[in-house]
């Protein structure tokens, strides 16, 4: 027994086995789950939901039925996956904020734009909408191929036949293996115009097509602000991004004040999270132009934003909000769909429309063939019935007297099996002169319809005319003048961006910036006396830096890691408590120390110095950090960290080191750099010696130092003057023992 099992084992490389099985999984995910079909715009789960509802006769005129019934039927007959996957897909088709033209009419809680979840399917009810019926129109006329369901007990459509352009109308999104799709929604009336253009001119350019349908039309509205060239480029490649802004209006209040009401938000944004995002930024003082936000939404979106003062222009406040929040959002389009050959690919808009037109032409020909077959069968039956009326007595006699009346009728009157069956099934009440006239009239009408359909099959122009008639009918149903058909997303190309400098709206007031040794920072209102500060600190902490600033200033911190960090003075915590840790505001490493804190002057120049006497001059604008990650200015290592940042205020530089040497040299000898390690400023003989202090002064004013006893001026400081990178001379008599030049 064991030997037989061993003989049946197939040896295979693990890598080959994994590759083969993963490829099968990937193809199944792409084709059977994640990507919509270009012909009907539906994923398999959506197609099966609609077909199941059609089988259950849940038309728009029918009564609502529990969603649990639909989900159960879909799982049992067509889609052997989890019930949540089916119900979630069903809910999306019913949400008027997710799809432009809902395919399911839901009754109950189907979620909302605030992100609240839907109720369980045992509580909700549904039926189909007119759009869903249009997608399946002609399904019972052999218009598309049918395939067996997963267990072979019934059949389901491979694709839906209807002329409703669902892929473009309702868009779609999905994530497969190694690829994804994200298709925006569009206005059906405009799509029908574009389809008509493609029918007449299959080689129409993307620019010509986009003059018929100018970009997306999202269910939540908003304003499309991209240029026409950008829109054309996106649709020409099948990929690109659209900038969508919220729609807003100014509401005048008493005493010249105003507020802004937002009535539409970008597609895909959860309203409650958007309001929370703006409120958080207001609390963090990152929206200095905004005072408050209130969500007054009911069934319609209404978010009220109040400016700080009535003097702030509304357009500048909104421009700042657009830059900082999701009130302006980028929709990343990716037209990755399953084409008519069953292969996934990214398609430009022209190919999407041409594939849909080709599918509709195929549906038209199949429906016409189906109708011609039925007409031929009916004409055959009518021909047999006419024989009855012409030979009524003989037919009755044969039926009454012959044992095998069917064979006798076939041989005597040269009838077919179908004709004889129709004769034998004819009721006695139909055997009257009036019925004979009706049959002849029906026969004539059918022959005329047959002639017209045969002409349609033979004429491509007539086929194109029929397609355009279908598109015109759909356009009429969803005309832009109707509530559902009106365009919601308007196009308003932004030719000029509003430049916002939020600092100009910050109220200018004096502050005293206080930073402790442990990195706790705060800002006290007013310019306090720095020589008599009475401040409380956490246990074991003490004052490190204190200096005056204005609320409009930028405060720079220079860390031992060589990075500059920039904080807004108006966003610093108040001095009522101990403040906040700067490491919560900037990404300063735990092993780094703050070696300098100062008011940044972008027009000034600063000397940055390393522990062992290397340094360079950097411009103030190069010290401005735009993010909390900071800006690397000086390259350092563990043995030579940054220790000093001194503003350039004179033409001479004085440096003192732990080797008790003083060196004075011209500031012009120091190079200006944007980033680097710098050059040697004062030379030290051993690694254990290091710089103690640096000071700039003007040669005309002379050199000296300041201690608690006052300022000492040297009458002759020239002996200490030498070239940069010299060691210097022993410090003069009376020089401070700590090696510091003082204030």
Steps between C-alpha positions, in 0.01 A plus 500: 500500500779741592684404180195588289470841666870572444471408134216752455704794644591753231838666550494876432714802585349703784561827315316369192209373707467830688527702178233293325255512789553868574447584133170311505395690811603833347308439177192393697518813717545732203238354268242360741505744786676837485476655153179602317420395144527781244173389337261530796721661766417225749710267710373140522344558844304804376385312189380208708314725744307668218426172323374345822272801561372471142417133558314599815307763299618788718430762232455871584121448514520198731481502878818521705651172617740426785864526400559174687287325235708643217832425673391144570394439139826645365708283734295187428488526122781721368764632739644245746687752716437675830166669564672825601667529158162472328317733737776763497492503118121523510509791745744695282264467202228663712706793641429820310826649633709208369348439156372768266191303388403245769410158363319394816220686672562445870257534788653524845845596624753460218770716664570869443767745389622531861637149478235339722456130409186348348251295700512121479331345196221359713380858560537655153290456188566560133390483139654607170501845344426597140875517429540135606215396270667686211826312563315166462270604216483226235645233728218257410558549125821295465699825496799368698658167581389308807726275707436236768511615860757364743319168557343463155141513623402819316634758255621857542596772249866549408434872453195727508361619164337836577596827328530687833873597515547384857882493508527873434174592674576337835875443480660241720791420726684186593835357603621183331837325508765734361244743360209720602221700342343831590248632249309826565128543444368702204183665378294254294362765264856608417616139462216436254612802296856361498373155395302656215816682390698174501227322301524770231877546528678191640835678464395801712785644707499524877470880480189468281349244738571714807314793347191281535573380856717746690651284770339313789160572650517381860188421706619733778555790260797727552700710256751360249784753476739336252568647158341349189843388381555310825160333469572395141844365597353292784231344282739449210725279713233350725690619805535830682377710789213747528491781755155529655409783736208542734225740395459796733314826529523812715217578741488860623439556872436804717752782542691418185610153607449187297522123505570240232259213437634189326219324315692234303814307587740302276402147399618224730558725801324399823333817626542431872874436456533818294338708775717330760812568292423873476409524870828330596700745289315793659582370849863452398507864380593389149206683345556854629235646269220275632322553829247214512329226299147367554334211317136602441428223248165323484416307183708758312861591571546828687828572677534853641847654539554825689808719431716645776404854407271657246803665337630168369407457131283190450694386193828506692354309793359235267825482303681423825241235587533345155877478547483354852192274499302253289268777383717466192564139409676319218304220335753262344337354189604158369293353213612142562219274375433158349472547125274306263767230464506441876841662552569774757654821365502875550284652227479859372152647478481445124555125536245481783232661284587296190488173698157594636370590152634171362326311781172679434526421129552133586197514732295666223588230247427218745167650604409553134590138417295382796202702381538378140505139625180558699333672204589209270358253752182704537458537125535124468226450758276759337540321166375180659205674665392646165480142367250423773270783397523411131430129568314518827254214444766259374735581788223436752411172328864381513528586866173317581552186289872435466698319767819683408356838403843668519655282227195530275497881526873516419469281193170638366568873539885491487536650849795507740512358851476850648198589285314181590566550871358852475190370314435226752538746788256751349184551708156455348401856594773628268345334195308796373530733201632792710806298609586429137510875432713560808749233390533656156548843656762366744675316217527821296630698798761238583621482141545877497693485830707213359590707196606796715712283729669333203584843364638594843721191502636589157557874557770633732355850471164375628675319785680821596171686481340250740790534745469878493125465559571289809749758632258784425227322697729458803610863474134607498429299815798654681488846348702769678177681579386213724592475869706185456649600166621853580875545510622517859876547457566823314818587315668824601858510379734669748714734292648677804565355840429721801829549685447486874746619760327399819754694707362832378173425681664409832447763765838648581573502874817477715599163646774368725620157388613267779680170438620270778795262512268201462346650186171643631401815312239769567418856399403765755310805378695823514874570516601391849817616673748227413720583800227441757293211365296324767411170332409154621638187339448129537706330770863472388451747215620859461513788255723461194390780265274805538464775240252751361298442181181603324203273429574529126858374538648161418693338783797288398656222704850379408566145619828320560419275204553796267132552417295819512140474622252783445196569720236771460502731804122538495455121524711457813317405822428767757717552809221415747642150541835340430438517124544208263796291400657621176542136403122487459523787251821405318673168433804570716687181587493379858882503510522854357518819703381847405810717479333824393152658482442834328262714295572420137582789268494364144701801384778446754803270499601251768825326594455134593786338692593143587652383828857485366506841338370441144220709358361717222252781438148417388231740375185552702263385225693172484428446870121497451363146546168431327416172678527361850783277377719808498770600253852360506744790492821369656651155447610363837605176669493369855847639579437837343138613561372848428541728801426856391302725267598868513355786292757680283505855644851632429805483277722320753465165682638411845522134608605349830577133564548265789876519428491851653574655162334804344492554125373805310469501120301672224144376441567514125724192537198281583328353191123510455343161430151352485604174664818321599756443774669834453862607533731517801443825687737443795749218512527266799781254567300223666149357472435588861527873430201678359346839429354691794357816345476704178428872468473748210602865541592796283867592489409867522320443832781298654505164680392416856290271715221529754472348847282559801726788597456679168665531155878482454649662189852408384706793383720282284354173370708482180750243642219240499417564135612223265378301204204265527596144606776630731525394864499853634681631806448448871201696625576847638517581870152547650326287235204304651605158630201333333629618162172682418484846347175577681200682359 
